[in-house]
Amino acid sequence: MKVLKDYFGRSVRLTAERLRHILEHPEMADMESAVEATLREPEKVIQFRTDESVALCYRYYYGTIVGDKWLCVVVKIYG
């Protein structure tokens, strides 16, 4: 399990199982560092409408294997 910091400096757990699941998607190959950067320094953050403990963190990436795209990292904060 990795513990990452989000844009507020809060600790966010990323389990090995979740990371494996993310990286199984072909468009996410070699994007582990992008997931961390998006969480740490998002360009846009949107609060989930039905659950205030959930945030959608977005960052734009150029030249990925599927072209230019927004990466969205969804985080649930407990406590």
Secondary structure, 3 states (H helix, E strand, C coil): CEEEECCCCCEEEECHHHHHHHHHCHHHCCCHHHHHHHHHCCCEEEECCCCCCEEEEEEEEEEECCEEEEEEEEEECCC
